[in-house]
């Protein structure tokens, strides 16, 4: 009798359990009534004092310095994080593939190298780094939570895996994701559901939710996720972490398993890989280490270029010239709930109290409102058929999130795909006005009408023959711009607080930056407070659509104490 998908899942889970040393198993599980398990590793007695110090006292930037100076050995650092990852997994179900013995063997080899030659292998020498399950590590599955892809270990590494190893990193585990990767929670029928260590009633986010939970538990000092709609940034928000999605081509992405046919991403939106960390400087460490390794030599899709310092003065910003930050309060599709609006107002007040920052409120609704529908269409240009084919091979049913939101459909035609990309190009071109400081929705006064003839000469692309003669030359009307350009935009990660499991509502605030291919990140500000629960939606504020009505359900009639 052939194996059922349940048989396969059990066999895979049993394999995972056997990869955790018995001496690292919790003697007893915490009470089910304990909602926050973030402090259990410190109290469980498995970690020694030096291991607690290694995993709690230092960030990745500290650790690579101590490893390079031989103040700490890679073996003791890797051991500490392997043990803490094992504990984190027992509490949150965050791991998929576990390869602690290989990690410790590599750590010992790196220690031997630095003892023999006196220099580190690279900028990440001896540092343990965790990976989202999508990355291929030879000898281990890249199943992305689908039973038909289990017990088929990778033979070739992802290009970022090569890059990290060449930089001296130690890889030791991979982390959980949602089935098909297309969900804002992290649950699948192979490995089960990942829980949020800060509050098990709330979602850990997706699709890099296992990574977020592991880093929050300090079972990883630096994790790597991927993002095509918010999959790095949503888990970062849910777990109180930093997370950055770079533009496509900045970080190696080749050799990923996305539960999609090879090349299909090029017809729609493309994902990118980036860090999830406890400090912003660790995100900088990741990017600098990767980019300085010249990854374009092993991944043809990576753009060439150096990584500049995160110090604003090195970016051409003058100490006498304040940064100009735009605050986007709403995308026009889902209005932020009261605690999110309050937080944005608090951020605005803080920025305006600084002489180093000039903040301005932005009204971008005319630009952002159409982007959510366009993004959704570009995410599914292939119709999602291959994902459902993978499930059907073992008879595995779709998880509720997928079955309620996705249906297999024919791929979009060439003409349909072309039209979507034409709209995307126009959206990106229109958005440039935000950065230039021009009035939104209005062309500069010197711009000609597309209909204006010029002495009978036909216009090309809306520019008449006479208008380009003085292009680029200074004039009294254009030499001094009336508004300064923006340096950055701040907006919510979501229009709601971290919601209960399966209740994440809108991805518009994260997905738009994928559509525009802008780098985007999450900075933790503060935790939700009891006082926030007392805020109410103004009586005169009406829902602006179906997404907004669903969003309001996370506040109106909700037991807000869950937050």
C-alpha positions in Angstrom: 0.0 0.0 0.0 1.5 3.4 -1.0 2.3 6.0 1.6 -0.3 8.6 2.3 0.7 12.2 2.7 0.1 11.7 6.5 2.6 8.9 6.5 5.2 11.0 4.7 4.7 13.9 7.1 5.1 11.7 10.2 8.2 10.1 8.8 9.7 13.6 8.1 8.8 14.9 11.6 10.3 11.8 13.2 13.5 12.4 11.3 13.6 16.0 12.5 13.0 14.9 16.2 15.9 12.4 16.0 18.2 15.2 14.9 17.9 16.9 18.3 20.3 15.5 20.9 18.5 13.9 23.9 20.4 16.1 26.4 19.0 19.2 24.7 15.4 18.1 25.1 13.2 19.9 27.6 12.5 17.8 30.7 8.9 19.1 30.6 7.0 21.4 28.4 5.7 24.7 29.8 2.1 25.0 30.7 -0.3 25.4 27.7 -1.5 28.5 29.6 1.9 30.2 29.3 1.4 32.4 26.2 4.9 33.9 26.2 7.8 31.4 26.0 10.5 33.9 25.1 12.2 33.5 28.5 12.1 29.7 28.8 15.6 29.1 27.3 17.1 31.1 30.1 15.2 29.2 32.8 15.2 25.6 31.5 18.6 24.7 32.7 20.0 23.3 29.4 22.2 26.3 28.6 25.3 27.0 30.6 26.2 30.5 31.8 28.7 31.1 29.0 26.1 29.9 26.4 23.5 32.3 27.8 26.1 35.1 27.5 27.0 34.2 23.9 23.3 34.1 22.8 22.0 37.0 24.8 24.9 39.5 25.4 26.2 39.9 21.8 24.8 40.7 18.4 26.3 39.2 15.2 28.6 42.3 14.8 30.0 41.7 18.2 30.4 38.0 17.7 32.3 38.2 14.4 34.8 40.6 16.0 35.3 38.2 19.0 35.6 35.3 16.6 38.2 37.1 14.5 40.2 38.1 17.6 39.9 34.5 18.9 38.2 35.8 22.1 35.6 33.1 21.3 35.9 29.9 19.3 33.4 29.1 16.6 32.8 25.7 18.2 31.5 27.3 21.5 29.5 29.9 19.6 27.9 27.4 17.3 27.2 25.0 20.1 25.4 27.7 22.1 23.2 28.6 19.1 22.5 25.0 18.2 21.4 24.3 21.7 19.2 27.4 21.9 17.7 26.6 18.5 16.8 23.2 19.7 15.0 24.7 22.7 13.3 27.3 20.6 12.0 24.6 18.2 10.5 22.6 21.1 8.6 25.7 22.1 7.6 27.2 18.8 8.0 24.5 16.1 10.3 26.8 14.1 12.7 24.4 12.4 12.5 22.1 9.3 16.0 20.8 8.6 18.5 20.3 11.4 22.2 19.7 10.8 23.9 20.5 14.0 26.7 17.8 13.7 27.8 19.2 10.4 27.7 22.7 11.7 30.0 21.7 14.7 32.4 20.0 12.3 32.7 23.1 10.2 33.1 25.2 13.3 36.0 23.1 14.4 37.6 23.3 11.0 37.3 27.1 11.1 38.8 27.2 14.5 41.7 25.1 13.2 42.2 27.5 10.3 42.4 30.6 12.4 44.7 28.9 14.9 47.0 27.8 12.1 47.0 31.0 9.9 46.0 33.7 12.3 43.4 35.2 10.0 39.7 34.6 9.6 38.3 32.9 6.5 36.0 35.9 5.8 33.9 38.6 7.4 31.4 36.1 8.8 34.1 33.7 10.1 32.6 31.2 12.5 29.2 32.9 12.8 26.2 30.6 12.9 23.5 31.7 10.4 20.0 30.2 10.0 18.2 29.9 6.7 14.6 29.8 5.5 13.6 26.4 4.2 13.6 27.7 0.6 17.4 27.7 0.4 19.1 24.6 -0.9 21.7 23.0 1.3 23.3 19.8 -0.2 22.2 16.7 1.5 19.0 18.1 3.0 15.5 18.6 1.7 14.1 21.8 0.4 10.5 20.7 0.7 8.9 24.1 1.5 6.4 22.2 3.6 5.0 20.0 0.7 5.0 16.3 1.2 5.8 15.5 -2.5 9.1 17.4 -2.2 10.3 15.6 1.0 13.1 12.9 1.0 14.7 14.4 -2.1 17.8 16.1 -0.7 19.4 18.9 -2.7 22.5 18.2 -4.6 23.5 21.8 -5.4 23.6 24.7 -3.0 21.7 28.0 -3.5 24.0 30.7 -4.6 23.6 32.6 -1.4 24.6 29.4 0.5 27.8 29.4 -1.4 28.3 33.1 -0.7 27.8 32.7 3.0 30.1 29.7 3.3 32.8 31.6 1.4 32.4 34.4 3.9 33.1 31.9 6.7 29.6 31.5 8.0 28.4 28.3 9.7 25.0 27.0 8.6 23.1 24.8 11.1 19.4 24.7 10.4 16.5 25.7 8.2 13.2 27.2 9.3 9.5 26.8 8.8 7.3 28.3 6.1 3.6 28.1 5.0 2.5 25.5 2.5 3.1 27.0 -1.0 4.9 30.0 0.6 1.8 32.1 -0.2 0.5 32.9 3.3 1.0 35.3 6.1 1.1 32.6 8.7 3.7 29.7 8.8 1.9 26.4 8.8 2.1 23.4 6.5 1.1 19.7 6.6 4.7 18.4 6.8 6.1 20.3 9.7 3.0 21.8 11.3 2.4 25.4 12.7 5.1 27.8 14.0 4.0 29.8 17.1 4.9 33.3 18.0 7.2 33.1 21.1 6.1 36.5 22.3 2.4 35.5 22.4 1.4 32.1 21.1 -2.1 33.4 20.4 -0.8 35.7 17.7 0.7 34.9 14.3 4.5 34.7 13.9 3.9 35.9 10.3 4.9 34.4 7.0 6.3 33.3 4.9 9.6 33.5 6.8 7.8 32.9 10.1 10.1 30.2 11.4 13.0 32.5 10.9 11.3 35.3 12.8 10.4 33.0 15.7 13.9 31.5 15.9 15.7 34.9 15.9 13.2 36.3 18.5 14.1 33.3 20.7 17.8 34.1 20.2 18.2 30.7 18.7 19.8 32.5 15.8 21.8 35.7 15.9 21.3 36.3 12.1 18.7 34.7 9.9 18.0 34.9 6.2 14.5 35.0 4.7 13.0 35.8 1.4 10.3 38.3 0.4 7.8 38.7 -2.4 5.0 40.4 -0.6 6.2 41.0 2.9 7.7 37.6 3.8 10.7 39.1 5.6 9.0 42.2 6.9 5.8 40.7 8.3 7.7 38.1 10.5 10.0 40.9 11.6 7.0 43.0 12.8 5.3 40.0 14.4 8.5 39.1 16.4 9.8 42.6 17.3 12.8 42.4 14.9 14.6 44.2 12.1 14.1 42.8 8.6 15.1 44.2 5.2 14.0 43.3 1.7 16.5 44.6 -0.8 15.8 45.3 -4.5 15.9 42.4 -6.8 19.4 41.5 -7.9 21.2 42.9 -4.9 21.6 39.6 -3.0 22.1 36.2 -4.7 18.8 34.3 -5.1 19.6 31.5 -7.5 18.8 27.9 -6.6 15.7 28.6 -4.5 12.8 26.2 -4.2 9.6 28.3 -4.6 7.1 25.6 -5.4 6.9 27.1 -8.9 8.3 26.2 -12.3 11.7 27.5 -13.0 11.6 30.9 -14.7 8.0 31.6 -13.8 8.9 34.4 -11.5 10.1 36.5 -14.4 6.6 36.8 -15.7 5.3 38.4 -12.5 6.9 39.7 -9.3 10.4 38.5 -8.3 11.4 37.7 -4.7 14.6 38.8 -3.0 16.5 37.5 0.0 17.5 39.5 3.0 18.3 39.4 6.8 16.2 39.2 9.9 18.1 40.3 13.0 17.9 41.8 16.4 19.9 44.9 15.5 20.1 47.2 12.5 23.8 47.0 12.2 23.6 43.2 11.8 21.5 43.8 8.7 24.3 46.0 7.5 26.9 43.3 8.3 24.9 40.8 6.2 24.6 43.1 3.2 28.2 44.3 3.3 29.6 40.7 3.7 27.4 39.5 0.8 28.0 42.4 -1.6 31.8 42.7 -0.9 32.1 39.0 -1.9 31.3 40.0 -5.5 28.4 37.5 -5.7 27.7 38.4 -9.4 30.6 36.0 -10.2 28.5 33.0 -9.1 24.9 34.4 -9.7 24.2 35.9 -13.1 21.2 37.8 -11.8 23.1 39.8 -9.2 24.0 43.4 -10.1 27.5 44.6 -9.6 28.2 47.3 -7.1 29.8 48.1 -3.8 28.1 48.3 -0.4 28.5 51.7 1.1 28.5 52.5 4.8 25.2 53.0 6.7 26.7 56.2 8.0 24.5 59.0 6.4 27.6 61.2 6.0 29.1 58.7 3.6 25.9 58.8 1.5 26.4 62.4 0.6 24.2 63.8 3.4 25.5 66.9 5.0 25.5 67.3 8.8 23.9 70.8 8.2 21.3 69.4 5.9 18.5 67.4 7.6 17.2 64.2 6.2 13.7 64.7 4.7 11.4 61.9 5.6 7.9 61.4 4.2 5.2 59.9 6.4 2.6 57.8 4.5 -0.4 57.4 6.9 -2.6 55.2 4.6 -2.6 53.4 1.3 -6.2 54.2 0.6 -7.2 50.6 0.7 -7.2 49.8 4.4 -7.1 52.6 7.0 -4.8 51.9 9.9 -6.5 51.0 13.1 -6.3 53.5 16.0 -3.1 52.0 17.7 -1.3 52.1 14.3 -2.4 55.7 13.6 -1.3 56.7 17.1 2.1 55.1 16.6 2.6 56.9 13.3 1.7 60.2 15.0 4.2 59.5 17.8 6.9 58.8 15.2 6.1 62.0 13.4 6.3 64.0 16.6 9.6 62.4 17.6 11.1 63.2 14.1 9.9 66.8 14.2 11.6 67.3 17.6 14.9 66.5 15.9 17.0 69.1 14.1 18.5 66.4 12.0 15.3 65.3 10.4 12.5 67.1 8.5 9.3 65.1 8.3 6.4 65.8 5.9 3.0 64.1 5.7 2.4 62.4 2.4 -1.0 61.9 0.6 -0.1 59.2 -1.9 -3.6 57.6 -2.2 -3.9 58.4 -5.9 -0.6 56.4 -6.4 -0.9 53.6 -3.9 -4.6 52.7 -4.1 -4.3 50.8 -7.4 -1.2 48.9 -6.4 -2.8 46.2 -4.3 -4.9 44.8 -7.1 -2.0 45.1 -9.6 0.3 43.3 -7.2 -2.1 40.4 -6.6 -2.5 39.9 -10.4 1.3 39.9 -10.9 1.8 37.4 -8.1 -0.3 34.8 -10.0 0.6 35.1 -13.6 1.2 31.4 -13.8 -2.2 30.6 -12.3 -0.6 28.8 -9.4 -1.2 25.5 -11.1 2.2 24.0 -10.3 1.7 24.5 -6.6 -1.5 22.5 -6.7 0.1 19.9 -8.9 2.7 19.4 -6.2 0.0 18.9 -3.6 -2.0 16.5 -5.8 1.0 14.1 -6.2 0.4 12.8 -2.6 -3.2 13.8 -2.3 -2.2 16.5 0.2 -5.0 19.0 0.9 -4.3 22.7 0.8 -4.2 24.4 4.2 -7.2 26.7 4.9 -5.3 29.9 4.1 -4.5 28.6 0.6 -7.8 26.9 -0.1 -9.7 30.1 0.8 -7.6 32.5 -1.2 -6.1 30.5 -4.1 -7.6 28.5 -6.9 -5.6 27.0 -9.7 -6.3 28.8 -13.0 -4.9 29.0 -16.5 -1.8 31.0 -16.8 -2.3 34.6 -18.0 -1.8 35.1 -21.7 1.1 37.0 -23.2 -1.1 40.0 -23.8 -2.5 39.9 -20.3 1.0 39.7 -18.8 2.2 42.5 -21.1 -0.7 44.7 -20.0 0.0 44.1 -16.3 3.7 45.0 -16.7 2.7 48.1 -18.7 0.7 49.2 -15.7 3.5 48.4 -13.4 5.9 50.5 -15.5 3.5 53.4 -15.3 3.1 53.0 -11.5 6.9 53.1 -11.1 7.2 56.1 -13.3 4.4 58.0 -11.5 6.0 57.2 -8.1 9.1 59.0 -9.1 7.3 62.3 -8.4 7.2 61.4 -4.7 11.0 61.4 -4.5 11.5 64.5 -6.7 9.3 66.6 -4.5 7.0 67.6 -7.4 3.3 68.1 -6.7 1.6 64.7 -6.9 -0.7 64.3 -9.8 0.6 67.5 -11.5 3.1 67.9 -14.2 5.8 70.5 -13.9 4.7 73.9 -15.3 7.3 73.7 -18.1 6.0 70.3 -19.3 4.2 70.5 -22.6 0.8 69.0 -23.2 0.9 65.7 -25.1 -1.5 67.2 -27.6 0.5 70.4 -28.2 1.9 70.6 -31.8 5.1 72.5 -32.5 5.1 74.1 -35.9 3.5 71.1 -37.4 6.2 68.8 -36.1 4.7 65.6 -34.6 5.5 65.0 -30.9 7.4 61.9 -29.8 6.5 60.4 -26.4 4.8 63.6 -25.4 7.8 65.8 -25.9 7.8 68.4 -28.8 10.8 69.1 -30.8 11.3 72.5 -29.2 11.1 71.4 -25.5 14.4 69.5 -25.2 16.6 72.3 -26.5 17.2 73.7 -23.0 16.9 70.4 -21.1 19.5 70.2 -18.4 20.5 73.9 -18.6 19.9 76.1 -15.6 17.2 78.7 -15.8 15.6 81.2 -13.5 12.5 79.0 -13.2 14.2 75.7 -12.6 17.5 76.4 -10.9 16.1 76.5 -7.4 13.5 73.7 -6.7 10.6 74.8 -4.5 10.6 71.6 -2.6 13.5 69.3 -1.5 13.4 65.7 -2.5 12.6 63.0 0.0 15.3 60.7 1.4 13.0 58.0 2.8 9.3 57.1 3.4 7.9 55.7 6.6 4.6 53.8 6.5 2.9 51.1 8.6 3.9 47.4 8.0 0.2 46.6 8.4 -3.0 48.5 9.1 -3.4 46.5 12.3 -1.4 45.2 15.3 0.1 41.7 15.2 -3.2 39.7 14.8 -4.3 36.4 16.1 -3.3 33.2 14.1 -4.8 33.1 10.6 -6.1 36.7 10.9 -3.5 38.7 9.0 -5.6 41.0 6.8 -3.8 43.1 4.2 -0.4 43.0 2.5 -0.7 46.2 0.6 1.6 48.2 2.8 4.4 45.6 2.2 3.7 44.3 -1.3 3.7 47.7 -3.0 7.4 48.0 -2.4 8.0 44.7 -4.1 5.9 45.9 -7.1 8.0 49.1 -7.2 11.2 47.1 -6.5 12.3 49.4 -3.7 14.4 48.3 -0.8 12.2 48.2 2.3 12.7 47.3 5.9 11.0 47.1 9.3 12.2 48.9 12.4 10.7 47.8 15.8 9.4 50.8 17.7 7.6 49.6 20.8 5.3 46.8 22.0 1.5 47.1 22.1 0.3 48.7 25.4 -2.8 48.3 27.5 -3.6 52.0 26.8 -3.8 51.3 23.1 -6.8 49.1 23.6 -8.9 52.1 24.7 -8.6 53.8 21.4 -11.6 53.9 19.1 -12.3 54.3 15.4 -13.8 57.8 14.9 -17.6 57.5 14.5 -17.5 59.5 11.3 -14.8 57.3 9.7 -16.5 55.0 7.2 -15.0 51.8 5.8 -13.7 52.4 2.3 -14.0 48.9 0.9 -14.1 45.2 1.6 -10.4 45.0 2.7 -11.1 47.9 5.1 -14.2 46.3 6.5 -12.2 43.1 7.3 -9.5 45.2 8.9 -12.0 46.9 11.2 -13.1 43.4 12.5 -9.7 43.2 14.1 -10.7 46.1 16.4 -14.5 46.5 16.6 -16.1 43.7 18.6 -12.7 42.1 19.2 -11.2 41.1 22.6 -8.3 43.6 22.4 -6.6 42.1 25.3 -5.2 39.4 22.9 -2.9 42.0 21.5 
